[in-house]
Amino acid sequence: MTADPSEYCWSSYRSNGLGIESDLCTPHEEYLKLGTTKADRILAYRELFKVHLAGEVIDQIRASVNKSLALGN
């Protein structure tokens, strides 16, 4: 969709990963557990996006989404 998650207009990445305030985003309980300060949470959230998924995993995600099925066990 985009080269960077912050470029996708419907993503919460700008709020969670860049710290940009938005009336549309409320911090999720799991996000708040990423750190005790806003700066800690932003850094921890960004780390989540540094992992590159293998092509096979991406194909599995796409197949499950296209069929409206859960992925995993």
PyMOL Python script that loads the backbone (N, CA, C, O; Angstrom):
from pymol import cmd

cmd.read_pdbstr("""\
ATOM      1  N   MET A   1       0.816  -1.191   0.000  1.00  0.00           N
ATOM      2  CA  MET A   1       0.000   0.000   0.000  1.00  0.00           C
ATOM      3  C   MET A   1       0.866   1.264   0.000  1.00  0.00           C
ATOM      4  O   MET A   1       0.686   2.161  -0.824  1.00  0.00           O
ATOM      5  N   THR A   2       1.809   1.311   0.946  1.00  0.00           N
ATOM      6  CA  THR A   2       2.739   2.431   1.007  1.00  0.00           C
ATOM      7  C   THR A   2       4.119   1.898   1.391  1.00  0.00           C
ATOM      8  O   THR A   2       4.247   0.782   1.895  1.00  0.00           O
ATOM      9  N   ALA A   3       5.128   2.695   1.151  1.00  0.00           N
ATOM     10  CA  ALA A   3       6.493   2.290   1.506  1.00  0.00           C
ATOM     11  C   ALA A   3       6.731   2.418   3.004  1.00  0.00           C
ATOM     12  O   ALA A   3       7.583   1.725   3.559  1.00  0.00           O
ATOM     13  N   ASP A   4       5.993   3.289   3.654  1.00  0.00           N
ATOM     14  CA  ASP A   4       6.165   3.533   5.087  1.00  0.00           C
ATOM     15  C   ASP A   4       4.793   3.576   5.748  1.00  0.00           C
ATOM     16  O   ASP A   4       3.876   4.188   5.200  1.00  0.00           O
ATOM     17  N   PRO A   5       4.622   2.943   6.912  1.00  0.00           N
ATOM     18  CA  PRO A   5       3.291   2.922   7.539  1.00  0.00           C
ATOM     19  C   PRO A   5       2.749   4.302   7.875  1.00  0.00           C
ATOM     20  O   PRO A   5       1.533   4.482   7.944  1.00  0.00           O
ATOM     21  N   SER A   6       3.617   5.272   8.084  1.00  0.00           N
ATOM     22  CA  SER A   6       3.131   6.619   8.407  1.00  0.00           C
ATOM     23  C   SER A   6       2.487   7.306   7.204  1.00  0.00           C
ATOM     24  O   SER A   6       1.799   8.315   7.361  1.00  0.00           O
ATOM     25  N   GLU A   7       2.708   6.765   6.006  1.00  0.00           N
ATOM     26  CA  GLU A   7       2.136   7.352   4.796  1.00  0.00           C
ATOM     27  C   GLU A   7       0.695   6.907   4.544  1.00  0.00           C
ATOM     28  O   GLU A   7      -0.011   7.509   3.735  1.00  0.00           O
ATOM     29  N   TYR A   8       0.262   5.857   5.234  1.00  0.00           N
ATOM     30  CA  TYR A   8      -1.101   5.358   5.026  1.00  0.00           C
ATOM     31  C   TYR A   8      -2.055   6.162   5.897  1.00  0.00           C
ATOM     32  O   TYR A   8      -1.946   6.143   7.123  1.00  0.00           O
ATOM     33  N   CYS A   9      -2.978   6.860   5.276  1.00  0.00           N
ATOM     34  CA  CYS A   9      -3.812   7.825   6.005  1.00  0.00           C
ATOM     35  C   CYS A   9      -4.736   7.193   7.037  1.00  0.00           C
ATOM     36  O   CYS A   9      -5.156   7.886   7.964  1.00  0.00           O
ATOM     37  N   TRP A  10      -5.073   5.911   6.923  1.00  0.00           N
ATOM     38  CA  TRP A  10      -5.984   5.269   7.871  1.00  0.00           C
ATOM     39  C   TRP A  10      -5.249   4.476   8.947  1.00  0.00           C
ATOM     40  O   TRP A  10      -5.872   3.755   9.727  1.00  0.00           O
ATOM     41  N   SER A  11      -3.947   4.608   8.987  1.00  0.00           N
ATOM     42  CA  SER A  11      -3.147   3.894   9.972  1.00  0.00           C
ATOM     43  C   SER A  11      -3.027   4.704  11.259  1.00  0.00           C
ATOM     44  O   SER A  11      -3.025   5.935  11.227  1.00  0.00           O
ATOM     45  N   SER A  12      -2.929   4.014  12.381  1.00  0.00           N
ATOM     46  CA  SER A  12      -2.690   4.683  13.658  1.00  0.00           C
ATOM     47  C   SER A  12      -1.193   4.869  13.910  1.00  0.00           C
ATOM     48  O   SER A  12      -0.795   5.330  14.980  1.00  0.00           O
ATOM     49  N   TYR A  13      -0.371   4.512  12.933  1.00  0.00           N
ATOM     50  CA  TYR A  13       1.078   4.594  13.110  1.00  0.00           C
ATOM     51  C   TYR A  13       1.534   6.010  13.454  1.00  0.00           C
ATOM     52  O   TYR A  13       2.425   6.180  14.287  1.00  0.00           O
ATOM     53  N   ARG A  14       0.955   7.004  12.844  1.00  0.00           N
ATOM     54  CA  ARG A  14       1.376   8.383  13.130  1.00  0.00           C
ATOM     55  C   ARG A  14       1.163   8.735  14.599  1.00  0.00           C
ATOM     56  O   ARG A  14       1.978   9.438  15.197  1.00  0.00           O
ATOM     57  N   SER A  15       0.079   8.251  15.173  1.00  0.00           N
ATOM     58  CA  SER A  15      -0.159   8.490  16.599  1.00  0.00           C
ATOM     59  C   SER A  15       0.752   7.636  17.462  1.00  0.00           C
ATOM     60  O   SER A  15       1.412   8.140  18.371  1.00  0.00           O
ATOM     61  N   ASN A  16       0.786   6.329  17.172  1.00  0.00           N
ATOM     62  CA  ASN A  16       1.521   5.394  18.021  1.00  0.00           C
ATOM     63  C   ASN A  16       3.024   5.396  17.769  1.00  0.00           C
ATOM     64  O   ASN A  16       3.801   5.220  18.708  1.00  0.00           O
ATOM     65  N   GLY A  17       3.446   5.591  16.534  1.00  0.00           N
ATOM     66  CA  GLY A  17       4.858   5.503  16.199  1.00  0.00           C
ATOM     67  C   GLY A  17       5.581   6.831  16.079  1.00  0.00           C
ATOM     68  O   GLY A  17       6.808   6.889  16.158  1.00  0.00           O
ATOM     69  N   LEU A  18       4.810   7.905  15.886  1.00  0.00           N
ATOM     70  CA  LEU A  18       5.428   9.220  15.739  1.00  0.00           C
ATOM     71  C   LEU A  18       5.014  10.188  16.839  1.00  0.00           C
ATOM     72  O   LEU A  18       5.623  11.246  17.001  1.00  0.00           O
ATOM     73  N   GLY A  19       3.983   9.829  17.593  1.00  0.00           N
ATOM     74  CA  GLY A  19       3.530  10.676  18.701  1.00  0.00           C
ATOM     75  C   GLY A  19       2.682  11.849  18.286  1.00  0.00           C
ATOM     76  O   GLY A  19       2.499  12.788  19.061  1.00  0.00           O
ATOM     77  N   ILE A  20       2.157  11.814  17.068  1.00  0.00           N
ATOM     78  CA  ILE A  20       1.302  12.902  16.585  1.00  0.00           C
ATOM     79  C   ILE A  20      -0.093  12.730  17.182  1.00  0.00           C
ATOM     80  O   ILE A  20      -0.719  11.683  17.022  1.00  0.00           O
ATOM     81  N   GLU A  21      -0.567  13.754  17.862  1.00  0.00           N
ATOM     82  CA  GLU A  21      -1.870  13.696  18.513  1.00  0.00           C
ATOM     83  C   GLU A  21      -2.991  13.640  17.482  1.00  0.00           C
ATOM     84  O   GLU A  21      -2.923  14.276  16.431  1.00  0.00           O
ATOM     85  N   SER A  22      -4.026  12.864  17.806  1.00  0.00           N
ATOM     86  CA  SER A  22      -5.182  12.736  16.927  1.00  0.00           C
ATOM     87  C   SER A  22      -6.423  12.501  17.763  1.00  0.00           C
ATOM     88  O   SER A  22      -6.405  11.716  18.710  1.00  0.00           O
ATOM     89  N   ASP A  23      -7.505  13.188  17.409  1.00  0.00           N
ATOM     90  CA  ASP A  23      -8.779  12.967  18.090  1.00  0.00           C
ATOM     91  C   ASP A  23      -9.390  11.628  17.683  1.00  0.00           C
ATOM     92  O   ASP A  23     -10.319  11.150  18.334  1.00  0.00           O
ATOM     93  N   LEU A  24      -8.878  11.021  16.618  1.00  0.00           N
ATOM     94  CA  LEU A  24      -9.429   9.767  16.116  1.00  0.00           C
ATOM     95  C   LEU A  24      -8.826   8.536  16.783  1.00  0.00           C
ATOM     96  O   LEU A  24      -9.387   7.445  16.680  1.00  0.00           O
ATOM     97  N   CYS A  25      -7.701   8.690  17.462  1.00  0.00           N
ATOM     98  CA  CYS A  25      -7.001   7.548  18.055  1.00  0.00           C
ATOM     99  C   CYS A  25      -6.989   7.635  19.570  1.00  0.00           C
ATOM    100  O   CYS A  25      -6.610   8.653  20.148  1.00  0.00           O
ATOM    101  N   THR A  26      -7.406   6.558  20.193  1.00  0.00           N
ATOM    102  CA  THR A  26      -7.326   6.409  21.636  1.00  0.00           C
ATOM    103  C   THR A  26      -6.312   5.316  21.916  1.00  0.00           C
ATOM    104  O   THR A  26      -6.427   4.223  21.360  1.00  0.00           O
ATOM    105  N   PRO A  27      -5.323   5.575  22.759  1.00  0.00           N
ATOM    106  CA  PRO A  27      -4.305   4.552  23.022  1.00  0.00           C
ATOM    107  C   PRO A  27      -4.924   3.255  23.549  1.00  0.00           C
ATOM    108  O   PRO A  27      -5.697   3.258  24.507  1.00  0.00           O
ATOM    109  N   HIS A  28      -4.563   2.159  22.901  1.00  0.00           N
ATOM    110  CA  HIS A  28      -5.046   0.837  23.273  1.00  0.00           C
ATOM    111  C   HIS A  28      -4.313   0.355  24.524  1.00  0.00           C
ATOM    112  O   HIS A  28      -3.170   0.743  24.768  1.00  0.00           O
ATOM    113  N   GLU A  29      -4.963  -0.476  25.300  1.00  0.00           N
ATOM    114  CA  GLU A  29      -4.379  -1.030  26.523  1.00  0.00           C
ATOM    115  C   GLU A  29      -3.023  -1.699  26.246  1.00  0.00           C
ATOM    116  O   GLU A  29      -2.077  -1.527  27.014  1.00  0.00           O
ATOM    117  N   GLU A  30      -2.934  -2.452  25.162  1.00  0.00           N
ATOM    118  CA  GLU A  30      -1.678  -3.133  24.816  1.00  0.00           C
ATOM    119  C   GLU A  30      -0.591  -2.132  24.433  1.00  0.00           C
ATOM    120  O   GLU A  30       0.583  -2.337  24.744  1.00  0.00           O
ATOM    121  N   TYR A  31      -0.977  -1.061  23.764  1.00  0.00           N
ATOM    122  CA  TYR A  31      -0.006  -0.011  23.420  1.00  0.00           C
ATOM    123  C   TYR A  31       0.548   0.621  24.685  1.00  0.00           C
ATOM    124  O   TYR A  31       1.752   0.858  24.787  1.00  0.00           O
ATOM    125  N   LEU A  32      -0.314   0.892  25.639  1.00  0.00           N
ATOM    126  CA  LEU A  32       0.121   1.526  26.882  1.00  0.00           C
ATOM    127  C   LEU A  32       1.088   0.643  27.673  1.00  0.00           C
ATOM    128  O   LEU A  32       1.880   1.148  28.468  1.00  0.00           O
ATOM    129  N   LYS A  33       1.025  -0.655  27.459  1.00  0.00           N
ATOM    130  CA  LYS A  33       1.932  -1.585  28.144  1.00  0.00           C
ATOM    131  C   LYS A  33       3.337  -1.593  27.539  1.00  0.00           C
ATOM    132  O   LYS A  33       4.242  -2.207  28.103  1.00  0.00           O
ATOM    133  N   LEU A  34       3.534  -0.923  26.406  1.00  0.00           N
ATOM    134  CA  LEU A  34       4.832  -0.924  25.739  1.00  0.00           C
ATOM    135  C   LEU A  34       5.887  -0.103  26.474  1.00  0.00           C
ATOM    136  O   LEU A  34       7.078  -0.251  26.197  1.00  0.00           O
ATOM    137  N   GLY A  35       5.484   0.747  27.392  1.00  0.00           N
ATOM    138  CA  GLY A  35       6.447   1.562  28.135  1.00  0.00           C
ATOM    139  C   GLY A  35       5.759   2.461  29.139  1.00  0.00           C
ATOM    140  O   GLY A  35       4.551   2.686  29.076  1.00  0.00           O
ATOM    141  N   THR A  36       6.551   2.969  30.064  1.00  0.00           N
ATOM    142  CA  THR A  36       5.976   3.820  31.106  1.00  0.00           C
ATOM    143  C   THR A  36       5.850   5.277  30.683  1.00  0.00           C
ATOM    144  O   THR A  36       5.085   6.035  31.279  1.00  0.00           O
ATOM    145  N   THR A  37       6.599   5.672  29.653  1.00  0.00           N
ATOM    146  CA  THR A  37       6.494   7.045  29.154  1.00  0.00           C
ATOM    147  C   THR A  37       6.078   7.015  27.684  1.00  0.00           C
ATOM    148  O   THR A  37       6.187   5.991  27.010  1.00  0.00           O
ATOM    149  N   LYS A  38       5.608   8.144  27.214  1.00  0.00           N
ATOM    150  CA  LYS A  38       5.208   8.243  25.810  1.00  0.00           C
ATOM    151  C   LYS A  38       6.389   7.943  24.897  1.00  0.00           C
ATOM    152  O   LYS A  38       6.239   7.238  23.898  1.00  0.00           O
ATOM    153  N   ALA A  39       7.556   8.472  25.232  1.00  0.00           N
ATOM    154  CA  ALA A  39       8.748   8.243  24.411  1.00  0.00           C
ATOM    155  C   ALA A  39       9.112   6.760  24.364  1.00  0.00           C
ATOM    156  O   ALA A  39       9.470   6.242  23.306  1.00  0.00           O
ATOM    157  N   ASP A  40       9.023   6.079  25.501  1.00  0.00           N
ATOM    158  CA  ASP A  40       9.310   4.637  25.549  1.00  0.00           C
ATOM    159  C   ASP A  40       8.339   3.855  24.674  1.00  0.00           C
ATOM    160  O   ASP A  40       8.734   2.938  23.955  1.00  0.00           O
ATOM    161  N   ARG A  41       7.062   4.229  24.744  1.00  0.00           N
ATOM    162  CA  ARG A  41       6.039   3.521  23.953  1.00  0.00           C
ATOM    163  C   ARG A  41       6.253   3.747  22.464  1.00  0.00           C
ATOM    164  O   ARG A  41       6.107   2.815  21.673  1.00  0.00           O
ATOM    165  N   ILE A  42       6.595   4.960  22.072  1.00  0.00           N
ATOM    166  CA  ILE A  42       6.839   5.269  20.659  1.00  0.00           C
ATOM    167  C   ILE A  42       8.000   4.424  20.128  1.00  0.00           C
ATOM    168  O   ILE A  42       7.893   3.825  19.057  1.00  0.00           O
ATOM    169  N   LEU A  43       9.098   4.375  20.866  1.00  0.00           N
ATOM    170  CA  LEU A  43      10.259   3.592  20.433  1.00  0.00           C
ATOM    171  C   LEU A  43       9.932   2.103  20.352  1.00  0.00           C
ATOM    172  O   LEU A  43      10.312   1.435  19.391  1.00  0.00           O
ATOM    173  N   ALA A  44       9.232   1.587  21.353  1.00  0.00           N
ATOM    174  CA  ALA A  44       8.872   0.168  21.361  1.00  0.00           C
ATOM    175  C   ALA A  44       7.928  -0.155  20.204  1.00  0.00           C
ATOM    176  O   ALA A  44       8.050  -1.207  19.577  1.00  0.00           O
ATOM    177  N   TYR A  45       6.999   0.737  19.925  1.00  0.00           N
ATOM    178  CA  TYR A  45       6.053   0.528  18.825  1.00  0.00           C
ATOM    179  C   TYR A  45       6.782   0.501  17.483  1.00  0.00           C
ATOM    180  O   TYR A  45       6.488  -0.338  16.631  1.00  0.00           O
ATOM    181  N   ARG A  46       7.725   1.411  17.297  1.00  0.00           N
ATOM    182  CA  ARG A  46       8.503   1.449  16.049  1.00  0.00           C
ATOM    183  C   ARG A  46       9.285   0.160  15.845  1.00  0.00           C
ATOM    184  O   ARG A  46       9.429  -0.309  14.716  1.00  0.00           O
ATOM    185  N   GLU A  47       9.794  -0.416  16.936  1.00  0.00           N
ATOM    186  CA  GLU A  47      10.545  -1.669  16.851  1.00  0.00           C
ATOM    187  C   GLU A  47       9.689  -2.788  16.262  1.00  0.00           C
ATOM    188  O   GLU A  47      10.201  -3.667  15.568  1.00  0.00           O
ATOM    189  N   LEU A  48       8.390  -2.754  16.540  1.00  0.00           N
ATOM    190  CA  LEU A  48       7.488  -3.782  16.016  1.00  0.00           C
ATOM    191  C   LEU A  48       7.464  -3.797  14.489  1.00  0.00           C
ATOM    192  O   LEU A  48       7.167  -4.828  13.886  1.00  0.00           O
ATOM    193  N   PHE A  49       7.770  -2.683  13.872  1.00  0.00           N
ATOM    194  CA  PHE A  49       7.695  -2.559  12.418  1.00  0.00           C
ATOM    195  C   PHE A  49       9.017  -2.806  11.718  1.00  0.00           C
ATOM    196  O   PHE A  49       9.090  -2.727  10.492  1.00  0.00           O
ATOM    197  N   LYS A  50      10.057  -3.103  12.473  1.00  0.00           N
ATOM    198  CA  LYS A  50      11.365  -3.362  11.872  1.00  0.00           C
ATOM    199  C   LYS A  50      11.512  -4.798  11.388  1.00  0.00           C
ATOM    200  O   LYS A  50      12.451  -5.107  10.655  1.00  0.00           O
ATOM    201  N   VAL A  51      10.614  -5.662  11.779  1.00  0.00           N
ATOM    202  CA  VAL A  51      10.670  -7.073  11.387  1.00  0.00           C
ATOM    203  C   VAL A  51      10.090  -7.216   9.980  1.00  0.00           C
ATOM    204  O   VAL A  51       9.004  -6.710   9.697  1.00  0.00           O
ATOM    205  N   HIS A  52      10.810  -7.900   9.111  1.00  0.00           N
ATOM    206  CA  HIS A  52      10.329  -8.153   7.761  1.00  0.00           C
ATOM    207  C   HIS A  52       9.739  -9.559   7.705  1.00  0.00           C
ATOM    208  O   HIS A  52      10.363 -10.526   8.143  1.00  0.00           O
ATOM    209  N   LEU A  53       8.549  -9.655   7.169  1.00  0.00           N
ATOM    210  CA  LEU A  53       7.872 -10.946   7.066  1.00  0.00           C
ATOM    211  C   LEU A  53       8.291 -11.665   5.793  1.00  0.00           C
ATOM    212  O   LEU A  53       8.460 -11.050   4.741  1.00  0.00           O
ATOM    213  N   ALA A  54       8.453 -12.967   5.907  1.00  0.00           N
ATOM    214  CA  ALA A  54       8.782 -13.792   4.741  1.00  0.00           C
ATOM    215  C   ALA A  54       7.609 -13.777   3.764  1.00  0.00           C
ATOM    216  O   ALA A  54       6.455 -13.626   4.165  1.00  0.00           O
ATOM    217  N   GLY A  55       7.917 -13.935   2.492  1.00  0.00           N
ATOM    218  CA  GLY A  55       6.876 -13.941   1.460  1.00  0.00           C
ATOM    219  C   GLY A  55       5.797 -14.975   1.718  1.00  0.00           C
ATOM    220  O   GLY A  55       4.621 -14.727   1.451  1.00  0.00           O
ATOM    221  N   GLU A  56       6.184 -16.136   2.236  1.00  0.00           N
ATOM    222  CA  GLU A  56       5.215 -17.194   2.536  1.00  0.00           C
ATOM    223  C   GLU A  56       4.225 -16.738   3.606  1.00  0.00           C
ATOM    224  O   GLU A  56       3.032 -17.027   3.511  1.00  0.00           O
ATOM    225  N   VAL A  57       4.706 -16.039   4.608  1.00  0.00           N
ATOM    226  CA  VAL A  57       3.835 -15.539   5.679  1.00  0.00           C
ATOM    227  C   VAL A  57       2.869 -14.492   5.127  1.00  0.00           C
ATOM    228  O   VAL A  57       1.685 -14.490   5.464  1.00  0.00           O
ATOM    229  N   ILE A  58       3.374 -13.620   4.291  1.00  0.00           N
ATOM    230  CA  ILE A  58       2.519 -12.595   3.679  1.00  0.00           C
ATOM    231  C   ILE A  58       1.433 -13.252   2.832  1.00  0.00           C
ATOM    232  O   ILE A  58       0.280 -12.822   2.856  1.00  0.00           O
ATOM    233  N   ASP A  59       1.794 -14.282   2.093  1.00  0.00           N
ATOM    234  CA  ASP A  59       0.804 -15.009   1.291  1.00  0.00           C
ATOM    235  C   ASP A  59      -0.267 -15.644   2.181  1.00  0.00           C
ATOM    236  O   ASP A  59      -1.448 -15.631   1.833  1.00  0.00           O
ATOM    237  N   GLN A  60       0.137 -16.194   3.316  1.00  0.00           N
ATOM    238  CA  GLN A  60      -0.819 -16.805   4.243  1.00  0.00           C
ATOM    239  C   GLN A  60      -1.765 -15.745   4.820  1.00  0.00           C
ATOM    240  O   GLN A  60      -2.965 -15.984   4.949  1.00  0.00           O
ATOM    241  N   ILE A  61      -1.226 -14.593   5.161  1.00  0.00           N
ATOM    242  CA  ILE A  61      -2.055 -13.502   5.677  1.00  0.00           C
ATOM    243  C   ILE A  61      -3.060 -13.061   4.629  1.00  0.00           C
ATOM    244  O   ILE A  61      -4.244 -12.900   4.925  1.00  0.00           O
ATOM    245  N   ARG A  62      -2.595 -12.866   3.415  1.00  0.00           N
ATOM    246  CA  ARG A  62      -3.498 -12.428   2.332  1.00  0.00           C
ATOM    247  C   ARG A  62      -4.602 -13.454   2.082  1.00  0.00           C
ATOM    248  O   ARG A  62      -5.767 -13.093   1.917  1.00  0.00           O
ATOM    249  N   ALA A  63      -4.231 -14.733   2.055  1.00  0.00           N
ATOM    250  CA  ALA A  63      -5.217 -15.787   1.803  1.00  0.00           C
ATOM    251  C   ALA A  63      -6.271 -15.809   2.903  1.00  0.00           C
ATOM    252  O   ALA A  63      -7.459 -15.948   2.611  1.00  0.00           O
ATOM    253  N   SER A  64      -5.863 -15.677   4.152  1.00  0.00           N
ATOM    254  CA  SER A  64      -6.841 -15.721   5.247  1.00  0.00           C
ATOM    255  C   SER A  64      -7.729 -14.479   5.251  1.00  0.00           C
ATOM    256  O   SER A  64      -8.926 -14.570   5.524  1.00  0.00           O
ATOM    257  N   VAL A  65      -7.147 -13.323   4.950  1.00  0.00           N
ATOM    258  CA  VAL A  65      -7.941 -12.091   4.899  1.00  0.00           C
ATOM    259  C   VAL A  65      -8.946 -12.159   3.757  1.00  0.00           C
ATOM    260  O   VAL A  65     -10.107 -11.788   3.929  1.00  0.00           O
ATOM    261  N   ASN A  66      -8.512 -12.625   2.601  1.00  0.00           N
ATOM    262  CA  ASN A  66      -9.405 -12.716   1.449  1.00  0.00           C
ATOM    263  C   ASN A  66     -10.569 -13.674   1.675  1.00  0.00           C
ATOM    264  O   ASN A  66     -11.625 -13.529   1.059  1.00  0.00           O
ATOM    265  N   LYS A  67     -10.381 -14.649   2.554  1.00  0.00           N
ATOM    266  CA  LYS A  67     -11.437 -15.603   2.863  1.00  0.00           C
ATOM    267  C   LYS A  67     -12.147 -15.285   4.172  1.00  0.00           C
ATOM    268  O   LYS A  67     -13.004 -16.047   4.620  1.00  0.00           O
ATOM    269  N   SER A  68     -11.790 -14.155   4.787  1.00  0.00           N
ATOM    270  CA  SER A  68     -12.349 -13.733   6.086  1.00  0.00           C
ATOM    271  C   SER A  68     -12.156 -14.819   7.147  1.00  0.00           C
ATOM    272  O   SER A  68     -13.057 -15.097   7.938  1.00  0.00           O
ATOM    273  N   LEU A  69     -10.966 -15.429   7.150  1.00  0.00           N
ATOM    274  CA  LEU A  69     -10.644 -16.463   8.113  1.00  0.00           C
ATOM    275  C   LEU A  69      -9.550 -15.989   9.072  1.00  0.00           C
ATOM    276  O   LEU A  69      -8.718 -15.151   8.722  1.00  0.00           O
ATOM    277  N   ALA A  70      -9.568 -16.533  10.268  1.00  0.00           N
ATOM    278  CA  ALA A  70      -8.490 -16.253  11.218  1.00  0.00           C
ATOM    279  C   ALA A  70      -7.232 -16.988  10.775  1.00  0.00           C
ATOM    280  O   ALA A  70      -7.302 -18.047  10.151  1.00  0.00           O
ATOM    281  N   LEU A  71      -6.091 -16.414  11.105  1.00  0.00           N
ATOM    282  CA  LEU A  71      -4.811 -17.046  10.795  1.00  0.00           C
ATOM    283  C   LEU A  71      -4.153 -17.449  12.097  1.00  0.00           C
ATOM    284  O   LEU A  71      -4.037 -16.637  13.015  1.00  0.00           O
ATOM    285  N   GLY A  72      -3.726 -18.686  12.186  1.00  0.00           N
ATOM    286  CA  GLY A  72      -3.039 -19.151  13.395  1.00  0.00           C
ATOM    287  C   GLY A  72      -3.727 -20.362  13.978  1.00  0.00           C
ATOM    288  O   GLY A  72      -4.603 -20.973  13.365  1.00  0.00           O
ATOM    289  N   ASN A  73      -3.299 -20.690  15.190  1.00  0.00           N
ATOM    290  CA  ASN A  73      -3.916 -21.855  15.842  1.00  0.00           C
ATOM    291  C   ASN A  73      -4.485 -21.475  17.184  1.00  0.00           C
ATOM    292  O   ASN A  73      -5.044 -22.322  17.880  1.00  0.00           O
TER     293      ASN A  73
END
""", "prot")
cmd.dss("prot")
cmd.show_as("cartoon", "prot")
cmd.util.cbc("prot")
cmd.orient("prot")
